């Protein structure tokens, strides 16, 4: 193994980390009784352990998922586990540092030989150096649990502690065979962010890495005794993590930035507004990959090159406009998207998307979109307002009536009564229109949030996807209504004198 003392970047990072830890105040009451009580509580209360010895690392309270992971790993000495957590949710801090140290202070001790594994040897050594810095320079920890580092160093890829533990760093596919310490084999293996964006593009490399992990690496344990733990987020549909998740007997937890009700999973740290701003900044596809464990292949059905912007016609040149709404209505939450599209069909057969509204918002705001559309059109051409009939519930209609009574103008929303075929088939059927250039988006609305959301959801649309498709669904509804209306207008009827019959 290389000596990492000569790696300037890693060495400077180590020096900065040590200085940072040394700058913290770890003063405690000095009595032995206080110490005994503190240590006893730290061994049974993970939150107290984190708050007491590592306040500089855990500046926010642990989320429930952190506490649950610590509790599970404490109680299960022999396990194969996967903690699939979103970026920014302290995966490495807890799984590869704090929880192992918590296991180390238990009586009897729950950890003897720990192996830290990452995508490269450099990344694994970085994790090891963070762990050694805490054990060597964290005054609170050493005051209560004694001097820690005995021999070796992260610069050599491993070190021993004074109580007989060994900590080792390994890069992906680096040989771990024969790894043991005085007859003790690894009993805590943390596989931390082992995937990378390049690897997941090559199924063979993914397979080879998984094979190494399940044979050479897992084989270092005594017939599987111990905790074999993977932590990361799902950055590809086919990845080491996704294949590991399919193994039998895996304890698997998934934590996304937003829970099933659209609320922050780590609400102790993140606000809904912070997450929303990040979502808007990086775009929906990237947000799904990095923060929702839902990697998406862009352009599976709708390709970016086929999404075109252009100049809209004068409103009077559209025979009819359709405003179609998919409310995805649930009374208890605003987690689902609501979408309203204003679409017109040109005399040459193109569909122009003049306005697009799509957001995770309230029914009141959704109703307000219709009045914005009404003001935008300003009576220059008739508008037909449609909504899927299944959603025409009393609460929705009451909201329209209430706003209409206030403004003195009722929006005449009618239900789309058609028996709709499969949603995927309906939306997919629009792709030839995009390919042939028959759908044009308003260039003046290019930077509007609703138009951006429509484009994101079109690009992410694919069979079996868990992403929202409410904006494309509303677009399909509007295009279908305009097509139906055009067919009706285009029908030819012949009228003539009825022949008299003689009897």
C-alpha positions as CSV (number, residue, x, y, z in Angstrom):
1,X,0.0,0.0,0.0
2,X,1.3,3.5,-0.9
3,X,2.4,5.9,1.8
4,X,-0.1,8.8,1.8
5,X,2.2,11.1,3.8
6,X,3.6,12.2,0.4
7,X,0.2,13.1,-1.0
8,X,0.2,16.8,-0.5
9,X,-3.6,17.3,-0.9
10,X,-4.4,14.5,1.6
11,X,-1.8,15.7,4.0
12,X,-3.0,19.3,4.0
13,X,-6.5,18.1,4.5
14,X,-5.4,16.1,7.5
15,X,-3.5,19.1,9.0
16,X,-6.7,21.3,8.5
17,X,-8.8,18.7,10.2
18,X,-6.6,18.3,13.2
19,X,-6.4,22.1,13.7
20,X,-10.2,22.3,13.4
21,X,-10.7,19.6,16.1
22,X,-8.0,21.1,18.3
23,X,-9.9,24.5,18.1
24,X,-13.0,23.0,19.8
25,X,-13.7,23.3,23.6
26,X,-14.1,19.8,25.0
27,X,-14.2,20.8,28.7
28,X,-16.3,18.6,31.0
29,X,-17.0,18.5,34.7
30,X,-14.0,16.8,36.2
31,X,-15.5,14.5,38.9
32,X,-15.3,10.7,38.4
33,X,-19.0,10.4,39.2
34,X,-19.9,12.9,36.4
35,X,-17.7,11.0,34.1
36,X,-19.2,7.6,35.0
37,X,-22.7,8.9,34.5
38,X,-21.8,10.5,31.2
39,X,-20.1,7.4,29.8
40,X,-23.0,5.1,30.9
41,X,-25.5,7.3,29.2
42,X,-23.3,7.6,26.0
43,X,-23.3,3.9,25.7
44,X,-27.0,3.5,25.6
45,X,-28.1,6.8,24.0
46,X,-26.7,7.5,20.5
47,X,-28.0,11.0,20.3
48,X,-26.3,11.9,23.6
49,X,-23.1,10.2,22.4
50,X,-23.1,12.3,19.2
51,X,-24.0,15.6,21.0
52,X,-21.5,15.1,23.8
53,X,-18.4,14.0,21.9
54,X,-19.0,15.2,18.3
55,X,-20.9,18.5,18.4
56,X,-18.5,19.9,15.8
57,X,-19.5,17.1,13.3
58,X,-23.2,16.9,14.1
59,X,-24.2,20.6,14.1
60,X,-27.9,19.5,13.7
61,X,-29.9,16.9,15.6
62,X,-29.9,13.4,14.3
63,X,-32.8,12.5,12.1
64,X,-34.9,9.5,13.1
65,X,-33.2,7.5,10.4
66,X,-29.8,8.1,11.9
67,X,-31.0,6.9,15.3
68,X,-32.8,3.9,13.8
69,X,-29.6,2.9,11.9
70,X,-27.5,3.2,15.1
71,X,-30.0,1.1,17.0
72,X,-30.2,-1.5,14.3
73,X,-26.4,-1.9,14.0
74,X,-26.0,-2.1,17.8
75,X,-28.5,-4.9,18.1
76,X,-27.5,-6.9,15.0
77,X,-24.0,-8.2,15.2
78,X,-24.3,-10.3,12.0
79,X,-26.0,-8.4,9.3
80,X,-25.9,-7.5,5.6
81,X,-27.3,-4.0,5.4
82,X,-27.8,-1.2,2.9
83,X,-28.5,2.4,3.9
84,X,-29.6,4.1,0.7
85,X,-29.6,7.7,1.8
86,X,-29.8,11.0,-0.2
87,X,-26.8,13.3,-0.7
88,X,-26.3,15.7,2.2
89,X,-27.8,13.3,4.8
90,X,-24.6,12.5,6.7
91,X,-24.2,9.0,5.3
92,X,-20.4,8.8,5.8
93,X,-20.5,10.7,9.1
94,X,-22.8,8.2,10.8
95,X,-22.2,4.9,9.0
96,X,-18.4,5.2,8.5
97,X,-17.4,7.2,11.6
98,X,-19.9,7.8,14.5
99,X,-21.7,4.5,14.6
100,X,-18.4,2.5,14.5
101,X,-17.0,4.6,17.4
102,X,-20.3,4.1,19.3
103,X,-19.9,0.3,18.9
104,X,-16.3,0.6,20.0
105,X,-17.2,2.1,23.4
106,X,-19.8,-0.6,24.2
107,X,-19.2,-3.1,27.0
108,X,-18.4,-5.6,25.8
109,X,-16.9,-3.9,22.7
110,X,-18.9,-4.5,19.5
111,X,-16.1,-3.7,17.0
112,X,-12.6,-5.2,16.6
113,X,-11.5,-4.9,13.0
114,X,-13.1,-2.3,10.7
115,X,-12.5,-2.0,7.0
116,X,-13.4,1.2,5.2
117,X,-14.0,0.7,1.5
118,X,-14.7,3.4,-1.2
119,X,-14.5,3.9,-4.9
120,X,-10.8,4.5,-4.8
121,X,-7.9,4.0,-2.3
122,X,-7.6,7.7,-2.0
123,X,-11.2,8.1,-1.0
124,X,-11.0,5.3,1.5
125,X,-7.9,6.8,3.0
126,X,-9.7,10.1,3.4
127,X,-12.4,8.4,5.4
128,X,-9.8,6.6,7.5
129,X,-7.9,9.9,8.2
130,X,-11.1,11.5,9.5
131,X,-11.7,8.6,11.8
132,X,-8.1,8.7,13.1
133,X,-8.2,12.5,13.6
134,X,-11.2,12.1,16.0
135,X,-9.6,9.2,17.9
136,X,-6.3,11.0,18.2
137,X,-7.3,14.6,18.8
138,X,-10.9,14.7,20.1
139,X,-10.3,15.8,23.7
140,X,-13.8,14.8,24.9
141,X,-13.5,11.3,23.5
142,X,-10.0,10.7,24.8
143,X,-10.9,12.2,28.2
144,X,-13.6,9.6,28.8
145,X,-12.3,6.6,26.9
146,X,-8.5,7.0,27.1
147,X,-5.7,7.4,24.6
148,X,-6.7,5.8,21.4
149,X,-4.2,5.6,18.5
150,X,-1.3,3.3,19.4
151,X,0.5,2.5,16.1
152,X,0.3,2.9,12.4
153,X,-1.3,5.8,10.6
154,X,-3.8,6.6,8.0
155,X,-0.8,7.6,5.8
156,X,0.0,3.8,5.7
157,X,-3.6,2.8,5.2
158,X,-4.2,1.3,8.6
159,X,-3.7,2.0,12.4
160,X,-4.2,0.2,15.7
161,X,-5.8,1.6,18.8
162,X,-4.6,1.0,22.4
163,X,-7.6,-1.2,23.2
164,X,-6.8,-3.6,20.4
165,X,-8.9,-2.4,17.4
166,X,-7.6,-2.2,13.8
167,X,-8.9,0.2,11.2
168,X,-8.0,-0.3,7.5
169,X,-8.8,1.5,4.3
170,X,-9.3,-0.3,1.0
171,X,-10.1,1.0,-2.5
172,X,-12.5,-0.8,-4.8
173,X,-11.1,-4.1,-6.1
174,X,-7.9,-3.7,-4.0
175,X,-6.9,-7.1,-2.6
176,X,-8.1,-7.6,0.9
177,X,-7.2,-11.3,1.2
178,X,-5.5,-12.4,4.4
179,X,-6.8,-9.3,6.2
180,X,-6.9,-10.1,9.9
181,X,-5.4,-8.9,13.2
182,X,-4.0,-11.4,15.7
183,X,-6.6,-14.0,14.7
184,X,-9.4,-11.4,14.5
185,X,-11.1,-11.0,11.2
186,X,-13.0,-7.9,10.1
187,X,-16.3,-7.6,11.9
188,X,-17.4,-4.2,10.5
189,X,-17.0,-3.5,6.8
190,X,-18.3,-0.1,5.6
191,X,-18.7,0.1,1.8
192,X,-19.1,3.9,1.4
193,X,-20.0,5.5,-2.0
194,X,-18.5,2.7,-4.0
195,X,-20.2,3.7,-7.3
196,X,-19.1,6.5,-9.6
197,X,-20.6,8.1,-12.7
198,X,-18.1,6.4,-15.1
199,X,-18.4,2.9,-13.7
200,X,-22.2,2.7,-13.9
201,X,-22.0,3.2,-17.7
202,X,-20.3,-0.2,-18.0
203,X,-22.4,-3.2,-16.9
204,X,-19.4,-5.5,-17.0
205,X,-17.4,-3.3,-14.7
206,X,-20.4,-3.1,-12.3
207,X,-20.6,-6.8,-12.3
208,X,-16.8,-7.3,-11.7
209,X,-16.9,-4.8,-8.8
210,X,-19.9,-6.6,-7.2
211,X,-18.2,-9.9,-7.6
212,X,-15.1,-8.6,-5.8
213,X,-17.3,-7.2,-3.1
214,X,-19.2,-10.4,-2.5
215,X,-16.2,-12.7,-2.7
216,X,-12.8,-11.2,-1.9
217,X,-14.1,-8.5,0.4
218,X,-17.0,-10.3,2.2
219,X,-14.7,-13.4,2.4
220,X,-12.4,-11.6,4.8
221,X,-15.1,-12.0,7.5
222,X,-15.3,-15.3,9.4
223,X,-18.0,-17.1,7.4
224,X,-19.9,-13.8,7.2
225,X,-19.8,-13.0,10.9
226,X,-20.0,-9.3,11.6
227,X,-21.6,-6.2,10.1
228,X,-21.3,-5.8,6.3
229,X,-22.7,-2.4,5.6
230,X,-23.1,-0.5,2.4
231,X,-24.0,3.2,2.3
232,X,-24.6,5.5,-0.7
233,X,-27.2,7.0,-2.9
234,X,-28.5,5.4,-6.1
235,X,-26.8,7.3,-9.0
236,X,-27.6,4.8,-11.7
237,X,-30.3,2.3,-12.6
238,X,-27.6,-0.4,-12.9
239,X,-25.0,0.1,-10.2
240,X,-23.2,-1.8,-7.5
241,X,-25.7,-0.4,-5.0
242,X,-28.7,-1.4,-7.1
243,X,-27.4,-4.9,-7.6
244,X,-26.5,-5.3,-3.9
245,X,-30.0,-4.2,-3.0
246,X,-31.3,-7.3,-4.9
247,X,-29.3,-9.8,-2.8
248,X,-31.4,-12.0,-0.5
249,X,-31.5,-11.2,3.2
250,X,-30.4,-7.6,2.9
251,X,-31.6,-5.1,5.5
252,X,-32.4,-2.1,3.4
253,X,-33.6,1.3,4.3
254,X,-34.1,4.2,1.8
255,X,-34.1,7.8,2.9
256,X,-34.9,10.5,0.2
257,X,-34.6,14.2,0.7
258,X,-38.4,14.3,0.7
259,X,-40.6,11.6,2.3
260,X,-43.7,10.2,0.7
261,X,-45.8,13.2,1.9
262,X,-43.4,15.7,0.4
263,X,-41.8,16.7,3.7
264,X,-38.0,16.9,4.5
265,X,-36.9,13.5,5.8
266,X,-34.2,15.3,7.8
267,X,-36.4,18.1,9.0
268,X,-34.0,18.8,11.8
269,X,-31.6,20.1,9.2
270,X,-33.4,21.1,6.1
271,X,-36.5,23.3,5.4
272,X,-39.0,22.6,2.6
273,X,-38.0,26.0,1.1
274,X,-34.3,25.1,1.0
275,X,-35.0,21.8,-0.8
276,X,-37.4,23.5,-3.2
277,X,-34.7,26.0,-4.2
278,X,-32.1,23.3,-4.7
279,X,-34.6,21.4,-6.8
280,X,-35.3,24.4,-9.0
281,X,-31.6,25.2,-9.3
282,X,-30.3,21.8,-10.4
283,X,-33.4,20.7,-12.3
284,X,-35.7,17.8,-11.7
285,X,-33.7,15.0,-13.3
286,X,-30.6,15.8,-11.3
287,X,-32.6,16.2,-8.1
288,X,-34.2,12.8,-8.6
289,X,-30.8,11.2,-9.0
290,X,-28.9,12.9,-6.2
291,X,-31.6,13.5,-3.6
292,X,-34.4,11.0,-4.3
293,X,-32.5,7.8,-5.2
294,X,-34.3,7.8,-8.5
295,X,-31.8,8.0,-11.4
296,X,-33.4,8.7,-14.7
297,X,-32.1,8.3,-18.3
298,X,-32.9,11.6,-20.0
299,X,-34.6,11.5,-23.3
300,X,-35.9,7.9,-23.3
301,X,-39.2,9.0,-24.9
302,X,-38.9,12.7,-25.5
303,X,-35.5,14.0,-26.6
304,X,-34.1,17.4,-25.8
305,X,-33.3,18.1,-29.5
306,X,-37.0,17.7,-30.3
307,X,-38.2,20.3,-27.7
308,X,-38.4,23.5,-29.6
309,X,-39.2,27.1,-28.7
310,X,-40.6,29.7,-31.1
311,X,-42.7,32.8,-31.6
312,X,-46.4,32.5,-30.9
313,X,-49.1,33.8,-33.2
314,X,-51.3,36.7,-32.5
315,X,-54.0,35.3,-30.2
316,X,-56.7,36.1,-32.7
317,X,-55.2,33.7,-35.3
318,X,-55.9,30.7,-33.0
319,X,-59.4,29.4,-33.8
320,X,-59.7,28.1,-30.2
321,X,-57.6,27.9,-27.1
322,X,-57.7,25.0,-24.6
323,X,-56.6,25.3,-21.0
324,X,-56.3,21.8,-19.6
325,X,-55.6,21.0,-16.0
326,X,-54.3,17.9,-14.2
327,X,-54.8,18.7,-10.5
328,X,-53.5,15.4,-9.1
329,X,-55.7,16.4,-6.3
330,X,-55.2,15.2,-2.7
331,X,-56.7,17.1,0.1
332,X,-54.1,16.3,2.7
333,X,-50.9,17.3,0.9
334,X,-49.3,19.4,-1.8
335,X,-46.6,16.7,-2.5
336,X,-48.0,16.0,-6.0
337,X,-47.7,18.4,-8.9
338,X,-50.6,20.3,-10.3
339,X,-50.4,21.4,-13.9
340,X,-52.3,23.7,-16.3
341,X,-51.4,24.1,-20.0
342,X,-52.7,26.8,-22.3
343,X,-52.5,25.4,-25.9
344,X,-53.6,26.7,-29.3
345,X,-53.7,25.0,-32.7
346,X,-52.4,27.0,-35.7
347,X,-54.1,27.0,-39.1
348,X,-51.1,24.9,-40.3
349,X,-51.7,22.2,-37.7
350,X,-49.0,23.1,-35.1
351,X,-49.7,23.0,-31.4
352,X,-48.5,26.1,-29.6
353,X,-47.9,25.9,-25.8
354,X,-48.6,29.6,-24.8
355,X,-48.5,29.2,-21.1
356,X,-47.4,26.4,-18.7
357,X,-48.1,26.2,-15.0
358,X,-46.8,23.3,-13.0
359,X,-45.9,23.2,-9.3
360,X,-46.4,21.4,-6.0
361,X,-48.9,23.9,-4.8
362,X,-52.3,24.4,-3.3
363,X,-55.7,24.2,-5.0
364,X,-56.1,27.9,-4.4
365,X,-53.0,28.7,-6.5
366,X,-54.1,26.2,-9.1
367,X,-57.4,28.0,-9.5
368,X,-55.5,31.3,-9.7
369,X,-53.6,30.1,-12.8
370,X,-56.9,30.0,-14.6
371,X,-57.5,33.7,-13.9
372,X,-54.0,34.5,-15.0
373,X,-54.7,32.7,-18.3
374,X,-58.0,34.6,-18.6
375,X,-56.2,37.9,-18.1
376,X,-53.6,36.9,-20.6
377,X,-56.1,36.1,-23.3
378,X,-58.2,39.1,-22.4
379,X,-61.2,37.9,-24.5
380,X,-59.4,38.0,-27.8
381,X,-60.3,34.4,-28.6
382,X,-62.5,31.8,-26.8
383,X,-60.9,29.6,-24.2
384,X,-62.2,26.1,-23.3
385,X,-61.2,25.0,-19.8
386,X,-61.0,21.3,-19.2
387,X,-60.1,19.0,-16.3
388,X,-60.2,15.3,-16.0
389,X,-63.7,14.4,-14.9
390,X,-62.5,12.1,-12.2
391,X,-61.0,15.1,-10.4
392,X,-64.1,17.3,-10.7
393,X,-64.8,16.9,-7.0
394,X,-66.9,19.2,-4.8
395,X,-63.9,20.7,-3.0
396,X,-62.3,21.7,-6.3
397,X,-65.6,23.2,-7.7
398,X,-66.2,25.0,-4.4
399,X,-62.8,26.6,-4.7
400,X,-63.5,27.8,-8.3
401,X,-66.9,29.1,-7.1
402,X,-65.4,30.9,-4.2
403,X,-62.8,32.7,-6.2
404,X,-65.4,33.4,-9.0
405,X,-67.7,35.1,-6.5
406,X,-64.8,37.2,-5.2
407,X,-63.7,38.3,-8.7
408,X,-67.1,38.4,-10.3
409,X,-65.9,36.1,-13.0
410,X,-66.6,32.3,-13.0
411,X,-64.2,30.0,-14.9
412,X,-66.4,27.6,-16.9
413,X,-64.4,24.4,-16.2
414,X,-65.8,21.3,-17.8
415,X,-64.9,17.7,-17.3
416,X,-62.9,15.5,-19.8
417,X,-65.4,12.6,-20.0
418,X,-63.4,10.3,-22.3
419,X,-62.4,6.8,-21.2
420,X,-58.7,7.4,-21.1
421,X,-56.3,4.7,-22.2
422,X,-53.1,3.8,-20.3
423,X,-51.3,7.1,-19.2
424,X,-47.9,6.0,-20.6
425,X,-49.4,5.1,-24.0
426,X,-51.3,8.5,-24.1
427,X,-48.3,10.6,-23.3
428,X,-45.9,8.5,-25.4
429,X,-48.2,9.1,-28.4
430,X,-47.2,12.8,-28.3
431,X,-43.5,12.0,-29.1
432,X,-44.0,11.9,-32.9
433,X,-45.6,15.4,-32.8
434,X,-42.4,16.6,-31.1
435,X,-40.2,14.8,-33.5
436,X,-42.0,16.3,-36.5
437,X,-41.8,19.8,-35.0
438,X,-45.6,20.1,-34.5
439,X,-45.3,21.2,-30.9
440,X,-43.8,24.6,-30.2
441,X,-43.2,26.2,-26.8
442,X,-43.5,29.9,-26.3
443,X,-40.0,31.4,-26.4
444,X,-41.2,34.3,-24.2
445,X,-42.0,31.7,-21.4
446,X,-38.7,29.9,-21.7
447,X,-37.5,30.8,-18.2
448,X,-40.9,30.5,-16.5
449,X,-41.0,27.8,-13.7
450,X,-43.9,26.0,-15.2
451,X,-42.3,25.7,-18.7
452,X,-39.1,24.4,-17.1
453,X,-41.0,21.9,-15.1
454,X,-42.9,20.7,-18.3
455,X,-39.5,20.2,-20.1
456,X,-38.0,18.4,-17.1
457,X,-40.9,16.0,-16.9
458,X,-41.0,15.4,-20.6
459,X,-37.3,14.5,-20.6
460,X,-37.6,12.2,-17.6
461,X,-40.7,10.4,-18.9
462,X,-40.2,6.7,-19.3
463,X,-41.9,3.4,-18.7
464,X,-42.1,2.5,-15.0
465,X,-40.6,5.8,-13.8
466,X,-41.5,7.1,-10.3
467,X,-41.2,10.7,-11.4
468,X,-44.1,13.1,-11.7
469,X,-45.7,13.3,-15.2
470,X,-48.6,15.7,-14.4
471,X,-47.4,18.5,-16.8
472,X,-47.0,16.1,-19.8
473,X,-50.4,14.6,-18.9
474,X,-52.0,18.0,-18.9
475,X,-50.3,18.8,-22.3
476,X,-51.6,15.5,-23.7
477,X,-55.1,16.4,-22.5
478,X,-55.0,19.8,-24.2
479,X,-53.6,18.5,-27.5
480,X,-56.3,15.7,-27.6
481,X,-59.1,18.2,-27.0
482,X,-57.8,20.5,-29.8
483,X,-57.4,17.6,-32.2
484,X,-60.9,16.4,-31.4
485,X,-62.3,19.8,-32.0
486,X,-60.3,20.2,-35.2
487,X,-61.7,16.9,-36.5
488,X,-65.2,18.0,-35.7
489,X,-64.7,21.3,-37.5
490,X,-63.1,19.6,-40.5
491,X,-65.9,17.2,-41.1
492,X,-67.8,17.7,-44.4
493,X,-71.6,17.7,-44.5
494,X,-73.5,17.8,-47.7
495,X,-77.0,19.2,-47.8
496,X,-79.5,18.8,-50.7
497,X,-83.1,18.4,-51.6
498,X,-84.7,15.3,-50.3
499,X,-86.2,13.3,-53.1
500,X,-89.9,12.8,-52.9
501,X,-91.2,9.2,-53.1
502,X,-94.1,8.2,-55.0
503,X,-96.3,5.4,-53.7
